[in-house]
Amino acid sequence: MKPAIFRSLAASTLVAACFSITASAQRNVTNANDSNTPLHLLQPDYPVPYGISKANDIKGTLDRIHGYLNNVTPTAFVNSKTGETVSDLSKIDENTALQKGDFRLVSYEWGVTYGAMLLASQITGDGRYKEYVDKRLEFIANAAPYFKKTTEEHADWGTKGPLRGLLTPHALDDCGAMCAAMIKATRGGNTSNLRPLIDNHINYILTKEHRLSDGTLARNRPQPNTLWLDDLFMGVPALAQMGKLTGDKKYYDEAAKQILQFAKRMFNKEKGVYMHGWVEGMTEHPQFHWARANGWGLLTKVEVLDVLPENHPARSEIIALLKAHVKGLASYQSGSGFWHQLLDREDSYLETSATAIYTYAIAHAINKGWIDGLAYAPMALLGWNAVATKVNEKGQVEGTCVGTGMGFDPAFYYHRPISPFAAHGYGPVILAGAEVINLLKNKQFEINDSSVQLLQKK
């Protein structure tokens, strides 16, 4: 009898194989013939909705997500032993914790979500999205001085305080995405006292995170001197935002340097996508093109270009890299509109968060004029139509891969679980929906001979 874990893997493999066969088979064979029917006008049996997305429908989807998140991310501290609310922050102790919800208010995934909510508010004009962000960042800013004081006075309380990562970061995950969101909120008019946290985070990124000898942001896991593609997003957009906040060129220069040095080692020019991990001590670098990591890489370029001065010497090189990455990703989009967990392995599952990130970044790049809308706008609409099918009636995002480290074998990626409680899916889906609404405002589309086309101005 095989151990349970191997039986489970075998079953998963069989399901994946059956899905692959089903997905590749033609779904709607017709008995019509060309002598009595214009076959090119027959309606295909698409696995996801096909056609021109509607802004009102997208807004309805975003509203469901907002409603769900607003209910499951409370802003309160409690005593973890008694469950009582802690309203007087001068009386916090080692048992003080965030009131439990479905997601953590200070995680890097929620940094993405805060930025996405700000964008949704800006594009849709719906103030509820910005209010969501302002309420939670004000809550964090007001509490931070109290927890900072207790952290300094009570080192024996351990490392699990509710704001510990924000106050004393030990990895880019602790601070980078949250820092970028705080700067965006500050630039957008948030009056909370976020600057001490922002300065602390930027100092960590610039002076405390481990680096290679040439200054490239790195980690010492799973191997010494390892580059994680994820870390482009975990560190670099915050630096670029700091450049915009302060006007100091050094932040732009550092952000641009990181993008180009990561690409030099990790971007596969032939495939047009990145490997997930690179280890300095390896003579060979196994290339696993994990979808969400490629999303973080793509999103970083877009976020940096949003604030990088037009005359910055690295700007044209970053735009060229963006174009090459989009072109590579376009070649791997599936017929359902989703991208696969491992981009170039079609028997790996279709994944939501990466698809949403690509949809956002491609739509945004078109809206900014950085890439060719004629070539890529239809795939952005298809990506959104796919992603929208994964938002359930409660407003939960389904089909998102859970948090993932780095591996050098395919099984590690193929069998990562998916969950509606994987926080990584929410910010990207909100970003994608908001930006596609913007795309629909900026561009006109038509159905031409049954296909979605961007209308050219004559």
C-alpha positions as CSV (number, residue, x, y, z in Angstrom):
1,M,0.0,0.0,0.0
2,K,1.4,3.4,-1.0
3,P,1.7,6.1,1.7
4,A,-1.2,8.6,1.8
5,I,1.0,11.4,0.5
6,F,1.9,9.4,-2.7
7,R,-1.7,8.4,-3.2
8,S,-2.7,12.0,-3.0
9,L,0.0,13.1,-5.5
10,A,-1.0,10.3,-7.9
11,A,-4.6,11.4,-7.7
12,S,-3.7,15.0,-8.3
13,T,-1.6,14.1,-11.3
14,L,-4.5,12.1,-12.8
15,V,-6.9,15.0,-12.3
16,A,-4.4,17.4,-13.9
17,A,-3.9,15.1,-16.8
18,C,-7.6,14.6,-17.4
19,F,-8.1,18.4,-17.2
20,S,-5.4,18.9,-19.7
21,I,-7.0,16.5,-22.1
22,T,-10.4,18.0,-21.7
23,A,-9.2,21.5,-22.0
24,S,-7.3,20.8,-25.2
25,A,-10.2,19.0,-26.9
26,Q,-12.6,20.9,-29.1
27,R,-15.7,21.6,-27.0
28,N,-18.3,22.2,-29.7
29,V,-18.2,20.1,-32.8
30,T,-20.9,21.4,-35.3
31,N,-23.0,19.5,-37.8
32,A,-23.6,22.6,-39.9
33,N,-21.9,22.8,-43.3
34,D,-20.6,25.6,-45.4
35,S,-23.3,25.3,-48.0
36,N,-26.2,26.3,-45.7
37,T,-24.4,28.2,-42.8
38,P,-21.8,30.9,-42.5
39,L,-19.5,28.8,-40.3
40,H,-17.3,31.7,-39.3
41,L,-20.3,33.2,-37.5
42,L,-21.1,30.1,-35.3
43,Q,-20.8,30.8,-31.6
44,P,-17.8,29.1,-30.1
45,D,-18.2,27.3,-26.7
46,Y,-15.7,29.4,-24.7
47,P,-14.7,28.1,-21.3
48,V,-14.9,31.6,-19.9
49,P,-17.0,34.6,-21.1
50,Y,-15.6,36.0,-24.3
51,G,-16.1,39.5,-25.6
52,I,-15.8,43.1,-24.5
53,S,-15.9,43.5,-20.8
54,K,-18.4,45.9,-19.3
55,A,-17.4,48.5,-16.8
56,N,-20.5,48.2,-14.7
57,D,-20.0,44.4,-14.4
58,I,-16.4,44.9,-13.4
59,K,-17.4,47.5,-10.7
60,G,-20.0,45.0,-9.4
61,T,-17.3,42.4,-9.0
62,L,-15.0,44.8,-7.2
63,D,-17.8,45.9,-4.9
64,R,-18.3,42.3,-3.9
65,I,-14.7,41.9,-3.0
66,H,-14.7,45.2,-1.1
67,G,-17.8,44.2,0.9
68,Y,-16.2,40.9,1.8
69,L,-12.9,42.4,2.8
70,N,-14.5,45.2,4.8
71,N,-16.3,42.6,6.9
72,V,-13.4,40.2,7.5
73,T,-10.5,42.6,8.3
74,P,-11.5,44.3,11.6
75,T,-9.5,47.1,13.1
76,A,-9.1,46.2,16.8
77,F,-6.7,44.8,19.3
78,V,-7.8,42.0,21.7
79,N,-6.2,40.1,24.6
80,S,-5.4,36.7,23.0
81,K,-6.1,34.8,26.2
82,T,-9.4,36.5,27.3
83,G,-10.7,37.7,23.9
84,E,-11.5,41.1,25.5
85,T,-11.0,44.2,23.3
86,V,-8.0,46.3,24.2
87,S,-9.1,49.9,23.7
88,D,-6.5,51.6,25.9
89,L,-3.2,51.2,24.1
90,S,-1.2,52.3,27.1
91,K,-2.2,49.0,28.7
92,I,-1.0,46.6,25.9
93,D,1.0,43.6,27.0
94,E,2.5,40.4,25.6
95,N,-1.0,39.0,25.1
96,T,-2.2,41.9,22.9
97,A,-3.0,40.8,19.3
98,L,-4.9,42.0,16.3
99,Q,-8.5,40.8,16.4
100,K,-8.6,37.8,14.1
101,G,-10.1,38.2,10.7
102,D,-9.6,36.3,7.4
103,F,-6.4,38.3,6.6
104,R,-3.7,40.2,8.3
105,L,-3.7,44.0,8.1
106,V,0.1,44.3,8.0
107,S,1.2,41.6,5.6
108,Y,2.9,42.3,2.3
109,E,-0.2,40.9,0.5
110,W,-2.2,43.6,2.2
111,G,0.3,46.2,1.1
112,V,-0.7,45.2,-2.4
113,T,-4.4,45.3,-1.4
114,Y,-4.1,48.8,0.0
115,G,-2.5,50.1,-3.1
116,A,-5.2,48.4,-5.2
117,M,-8.0,49.9,-3.2
118,L,-6.5,53.4,-3.7
119,L,-6.4,52.8,-7.4
120,A,-9.9,51.5,-7.5
121,S,-11.1,54.6,-5.6
122,Q,-9.3,56.9,-8.1
123,I,-10.6,55.2,-11.2
124,T,-14.2,54.5,-10.1
125,G,-14.7,57.6,-8.0
126,D,-16.1,55.4,-5.2
127,G,-14.7,56.7,-1.9
128,R,-15.4,53.5,0.0
129,Y,-12.2,52.0,-1.4
130,K,-10.0,54.8,-0.1
131,E,-11.9,54.8,3.2
132,Y,-11.0,51.2,3.6
133,V,-7.3,52.1,3.3
134,D,-7.4,55.3,5.4
135,K,-9.2,53.6,8.3
136,R,-6.7,50.7,8.5
137,L,-3.5,52.8,8.0
138,E,-4.7,55.3,10.6
139,F,-5.3,52.4,13.0
140,I,-1.8,51.1,12.3
141,A,-0.2,54.6,12.6
142,N,-1.9,55.3,15.9
143,A,-0.9,52.0,17.4
144,A,2.7,51.9,16.2
145,P,4.3,54.2,18.9
146,Y,2.8,52.2,21.7
147,F,4.1,48.9,20.3
148,K,7.4,50.5,19.5
149,K,7.8,51.5,23.1
150,T,6.9,48.1,24.5
151,T,9.1,46.4,21.9
152,E,12.1,48.4,23.2
153,E,11.2,47.9,26.9
154,H,10.2,44.3,26.8
155,A,12.5,42.3,24.6
156,D,11.5,39.2,26.6
157,W,8.0,39.3,25.1
158,G,9.3,37.5,22.0
159,T,8.9,38.2,18.3
160,K,5.2,37.7,17.6
161,G,3.8,41.2,18.5
162,P,1.1,42.2,16.1
163,L,3.2,45.0,14.5
164,R,6.6,43.5,15.1
165,G,7.4,43.1,11.4
166,L,6.6,46.7,10.7
167,L,8.6,48.0,13.6
168,T,11.6,45.8,13.4
169,P,11.7,44.2,9.9
170,H,13.9,41.1,9.4
171,A,13.0,40.6,5.7
172,L,11.8,42.6,2.7
173,D,8.4,40.8,3.1
174,D,8.0,42.6,6.5
175,C,8.1,46.1,5.1
176,G,8.5,46.7,1.4
177,A,4.9,46.4,0.0
178,M,3.4,48.0,3.1
179,C,5.9,50.9,2.8
180,A,5.0,51.5,-0.8
181,A,1.3,51.5,0.1
182,M,1.9,54.0,2.9
183,I,3.8,56.3,0.6
184,K,1.0,56.1,-2.0
185,A,-1.6,56.8,0.7
186,T,0.5,59.8,2.0
187,R,0.8,61.2,-1.5
188,G,-2.9,60.7,-1.9
189,G,-3.8,62.8,1.1
190,N,-3.8,60.4,4.0
191,T,-2.9,62.5,7.1
192,S,-2.0,59.7,9.5
193,N,1.5,59.8,11.0
194,L,3.0,57.2,8.7
195,R,6.4,58.8,8.1
196,P,8.2,57.1,11.0
197,L,7.3,53.7,9.6
198,I,8.1,54.8,6.1
199,D,11.6,56.0,7.1
200,N,12.2,52.8,9.1
201,H,11.3,50.6,6.2
202,I,13.4,52.5,3.6
203,N,16.3,52.3,6.0
204,Y,15.9,48.6,6.3
205,I,15.8,48.1,2.5
206,L,18.8,50.4,1.8
207,T,21.1,49.3,4.7
208,K,20.0,46.1,6.4
209,E,18.7,43.6,3.8
210,H,21.3,41.1,2.7
211,R,22.9,41.8,-0.7
212,L,25.3,40.3,-3.2
213,S,28.7,41.9,-3.6
214,D,27.3,44.2,-6.4
215,G,24.5,45.4,-4.2
216,T,21.7,43.2,-5.5
217,L,19.0,42.5,-2.9
218,A,19.4,38.8,-1.8
219,R,18.5,36.2,0.8
220,N,20.5,33.5,2.5
221,R,17.7,30.9,2.0
222,P,17.1,28.4,0.8
223,Q,20.8,28.7,-0.2
224,P,23.4,31.3,0.6
225,N,23.3,34.3,-1.7
226,T,20.0,33.5,-3.3
227,L,18.0,35.9,-5.5
228,W,14.2,35.6,-5.3
229,L,12.4,37.3,-8.1
230,D,9.7,38.1,-5.6
231,D,12.1,40.5,-3.9
232,L,12.0,42.9,-6.8
233,F,8.5,43.7,-5.7
234,M,9.1,43.4,-2.0
235,G,11.8,46.1,-2.1
236,V,11.9,48.2,-5.2
237,P,8.6,49.9,-5.6
238,A,9.0,51.4,-2.1
239,L,12.3,52.9,-3.2
240,A,10.8,54.4,-6.3
241,Q,7.8,55.8,-4.3
242,M,10.3,57.3,-1.8
243,G,12.0,59.0,-4.8
244,K,8.6,60.5,-5.7
245,L,7.8,61.5,-2.1
246,T,11.2,63.2,-1.4
247,G,12.5,64.1,-4.9
248,D,15.8,62.5,-4.0
249,K,17.4,60.9,-7.1
250,K,19.2,58.3,-5.2
251,Y,16.0,56.3,-4.6
252,Y,15.3,56.2,-8.3
253,D,18.8,55.2,-9.1
254,E,18.7,52.3,-6.6
255,A,15.3,51.1,-7.9
256,A,16.5,51.1,-11.5
257,K,19.8,49.4,-10.6
258,Q,17.9,46.5,-8.9
259,I,15.6,45.9,-11.8
260,L,18.5,45.7,-14.3
261,Q,20.7,43.6,-12.1
262,F,17.9,41.1,-11.4
263,A,17.2,40.9,-15.1
264,K,20.8,40.3,-16.0
265,R,20.8,37.1,-14.0
266,M,17.2,35.9,-14.1
267,F,15.5,37.0,-17.3
268,N,15.4,34.4,-20.0
269,K,15.6,36.4,-23.3
270,E,14.6,33.5,-25.5
271,K,11.4,32.7,-23.5
272,G,10.7,36.3,-22.4
273,V,10.1,35.3,-18.8
274,Y,12.0,35.1,-15.5
275,M,13.2,32.1,-13.6
276,H,12.0,32.2,-10.0
277,G,15.3,31.7,-8.2
278,W,19.0,32.2,-8.8
279,V,21.8,31.0,-6.5
280,E,25.2,32.5,-6.7
281,G,26.9,29.2,-5.9
282,M,25.3,27.2,-8.7
283,T,27.1,26.3,-11.9
284,E,23.7,25.5,-13.5
285,H,20.5,27.4,-12.7
286,P,17.4,25.2,-13.0
287,Q,14.7,27.4,-14.5
288,F,11.3,27.2,-13.0
289,H,9.2,30.0,-14.4
290,W,6.7,30.4,-11.6
291,A,3.8,32.6,-12.6
292,R,3.3,34.8,-9.5
293,A,7.0,35.6,-9.3
294,N,6.8,36.7,-12.9
295,G,3.9,38.8,-11.8
296,W,5.9,40.5,-9.1
297,G,8.6,41.2,-11.6
298,L,6.2,42.7,-14.1
299,L,4.4,44.7,-11.5
300,T,7.7,46.1,-10.2
301,K,8.6,47.5,-13.7
302,V,5.1,49.1,-14.0
303,E,5.2,50.6,-10.5
304,V,8.7,52.1,-11.1
305,L,7.9,53.5,-14.5
306,D,4.8,55.2,-12.9
307,V,7.1,57.5,-10.9
308,L,10.5,57.3,-12.6
309,P,11.3,60.7,-14.2
310,E,11.0,60.8,-18.0
311,N,14.7,61.8,-18.3
312,H,16.1,59.1,-16.0
313,P,18.9,57.4,-17.9
314,A,17.6,53.9,-17.2
315,R,14.0,54.5,-18.2
316,S,14.3,53.4,-21.8
317,E,16.1,50.2,-20.8
318,I,13.3,49.4,-18.3
319,I,10.6,50.0,-20.9
320,A,12.5,47.7,-23.3
321,L,12.6,45.0,-20.6
322,L,8.8,45.6,-19.9
323,K,8.1,45.1,-23.6
324,A,10.1,41.9,-23.8
325,H,8.5,40.5,-20.7
326,V,4.9,41.3,-21.9
327,K,5.7,39.7,-25.3
328,G,7.0,36.5,-23.5
329,L,4.0,36.3,-21.2
330,A,1.6,36.8,-24.2
331,S,3.0,33.6,-25.7
332,Y,1.9,31.6,-22.6
333,Q,-1.6,32.8,-22.1
334,S,-4.0,29.8,-22.2
335,G,-7.1,29.6,-24.4
336,S,-9.2,30.2,-21.3
337,G,-7.4,33.5,-20.6
338,F,-5.6,32.2,-17.5
339,W,-1.8,31.6,-17.2
340,H,-0.4,28.4,-15.8
341,Q,1.2,28.0,-12.4
342,L,4.5,27.2,-14.2
343,L,4.2,29.4,-17.3
344,D,5.7,27.1,-19.9
345,R,4.3,23.8,-18.5
346,E,0.7,23.5,-19.7
347,D,-0.1,20.5,-17.4
348,S,0.4,22.7,-14.4
349,Y,-2.8,24.3,-13.1
350,L,-4.3,27.6,-14.1
351,E,-3.7,30.3,-11.4
352,T,-5.7,33.4,-10.5
353,S,-3.3,35.8,-8.8
354,A,-0.7,35.8,-11.6
355,T,-3.3,36.1,-14.2
356,A,-4.7,39.2,-12.4
357,I,-1.3,40.8,-12.1
358,Y,-0.6,40.3,-15.8
359,T,-4.0,41.7,-16.7
360,Y,-3.4,44.8,-14.6
361,A,0.1,45.4,-15.7
362,I,-0.7,44.9,-19.4
363,A,-3.8,47.1,-19.3
364,H,-1.9,49.8,-17.4
365,A,1.0,49.7,-19.8
366,I,-1.4,50.2,-22.7
367,N,-3.1,53.1,-20.9
368,K,0.3,54.7,-20.4
369,G,1.4,54.1,-24.0
370,W,4.3,51.9,-23.1
371,I,3.2,48.9,-25.1
372,D,1.1,48.3,-28.3
373,G,-2.6,48.3,-27.4
374,L,-3.5,46.7,-30.8
375,A,-1.4,43.7,-29.9
376,Y,-2.2,43.3,-26.2
377,A,-5.5,44.9,-25.3
378,P,-7.6,41.9,-26.3
379,M,-5.5,39.6,-24.1
380,A,-6.0,42.0,-21.2
381,L,-9.8,41.8,-21.6
382,L,-9.6,38.0,-21.9
383,G,-7.5,37.9,-18.8
384,W,-10.1,39.9,-16.8
385,N,-13.0,37.8,-18.1
386,A,-11.1,34.8,-16.8
387,V,-10.2,36.3,-13.4
388,A,-13.8,37.5,-12.9
389,T,-15.0,33.9,-13.0
390,K,-13.0,33.2,-9.8
391,V,-14.7,35.9,-7.7
392,N,-17.5,34.0,-5.9
393,E,-20.8,35.5,-4.7
394,K,-19.3,36.2,-1.2
395,G,-16.6,38.3,-2.9
396,Q,-13.8,35.7,-2.2
397,V,-11.1,35.2,-4.8
398,E,-10.7,31.5,-5.7
399,G,-7.9,29.7,-7.5
400,T,-4.9,31.5,-5.9
401,C,-1.8,29.6,-5.0
402,V,-0.8,29.9,-1.3
403,G,2.4,31.5,-0.2
404,T,5.3,29.8,-1.9
405,G,9.0,29.5,-1.2
406,M,11.6,28.5,-3.8
407,G,12.2,25.1,-5.2
408,F,14.4,23.4,-7.8
409,D,12.0,20.6,-8.8
410,P,8.7,20.7,-10.6
411,A,6.6,18.9,-8.0
412,F,7.2,21.7,-5.5
413,Y,5.3,24.1,-7.8
414,Y,2.8,21.7,-9.4
415,H,1.2,20.7,-6.0
416,R,1.1,24.0,-4.1
417,P,-2.4,24.3,-2.7
418,I,-4.9,27.0,-3.8
419,S,-7.3,28.7,-1.4
420,P,-9.7,31.6,-1.2
421,F,-7.8,32.5,2.0
422,A,-4.6,33.0,0.0
423,A,-4.2,36.7,0.5
424,H,-2.1,37.1,-2.6
425,G,-5.2,37.1,-4.9
426,Y,-7.1,40.1,-3.6
427,G,-4.9,43.1,-4.4
428,P,-4.1,41.8,-7.9
429,V,-7.8,41.2,-8.8
430,I,-8.8,44.7,-7.6
431,L,-5.9,46.2,-9.5
432,A,-6.9,44.3,-12.6
433,G,-10.6,45.2,-12.5
434,A,-9.8,48.9,-11.8
435,E,-7.3,49.2,-14.7
436,V,-9.5,47.4,-17.2
437,I,-12.3,49.9,-16.3
438,N,-9.7,52.6,-17.2
439,L,-8.8,50.8,-20.4
440,L,-12.5,50.7,-21.4
441,K,-12.7,54.5,-20.7
442,N,-9.5,55.2,-22.8
443,K,-10.0,52.9,-25.7
444,Q,-12.8,51.6,-27.9
445,F,-13.3,48.0,-28.8
446,E,-15.4,46.1,-31.4
447,I,-16.2,42.6,-32.3
448,N,-14.8,42.1,-35.8
449,D,-15.5,38.8,-37.4
450,S,-16.2,37.3,-34.0
451,S,-13.0,38.4,-32.4
452,V,-12.3,41.3,-29.9
453,Q,-10.4,44.1,-31.6
454,L,-9.1,47.5,-30.4
455,L,-10.6,50.2,-32.6
456,Q,-8.0,52.4,-34.3
457,K,-8.5,56.1,-34.7
458,K,-8.9,56.9,-38.4
